[in-house]
C-alpha cells in the first residue's frame, strides 16, 4: 500500500489505479472508522485533502522497531502485526496497522486500524546504505550457512517474486527491493530439521542478521520515491 500510495501522491498514477493494484495483490481494503469502515481509496482521498504528504513503511519486530517512533500504543500494534504504514500530514502523523479480514469462506481482505503516530522522523537508512548492508549481510549469511552441514533435505522451491514497487521509483530502488523480496522468500522456507543445537544457533544468528538487513532494504526502497520530490 505504501509504494502505490506514494506513487499516487507524487503524480505517477491515479488514486483508482493505486487502490486497484493494492486490492489486486491483497484483496479488498477497508479502514476502520468511528462511524463504520471506509474504503481505502476514500480514506486516502480524505487524507490528501487534509494535506497528506507521503506514506512511510514500518517493518518492526520485537527488539527492532524499524520505522517506528511512538507512541507506545501504535508501536505495540505495529510490532504485533509486523508492519505498519505512517501517513505524514501537516503537523501530525497517523499510523495504519493492517490485519487480515476474513468473512465466510470466500472473502479475504485487509482491514486497517488507525492510531495516532509520532511526528518524529524514524532512523531509516538511505537506499545506498541499505543496499550496501544487504549485500554484506547476504555474503556473511552465505559463509555462515556453508559451514553448517546437516542431513540432505533437498531443495525447497522458492516461488518467483517481484519487487512490489509502483511506477516512478528509481531503478536502484527496484533493484534493491527485488533482491530483498527474493531473500525474504528464502528466509520463509529456511528449515532447521536435522540440525544440532549448535548448528541451529549458528544458522539462526546468520538468518536474523539477514532478516534485519532485508527489512531495512525494503523500507529504504519504499521511501526512495519521496527523495525525488
Secondary structure, DSSP 8 states (H G I E B T S, - for coil): -HHHHHHHHTTSS-HHHHHHHHHHHH--EEE--TTS-EEHHHHHHHHHHTT--EEEEE--BTTB-TT----HHHHHHHHHHT-EEEEE-SS-EEEEEEEEEEETTTEEEEEEEEEEE--S------HHHHHHHHHHHHHHHHHHHHT-------------------TT--HHHHHHHHHHHHHHHHHHT---TT--HHHHHHHHHHHHHHHHHHHHHHHHHHHGGGGG-
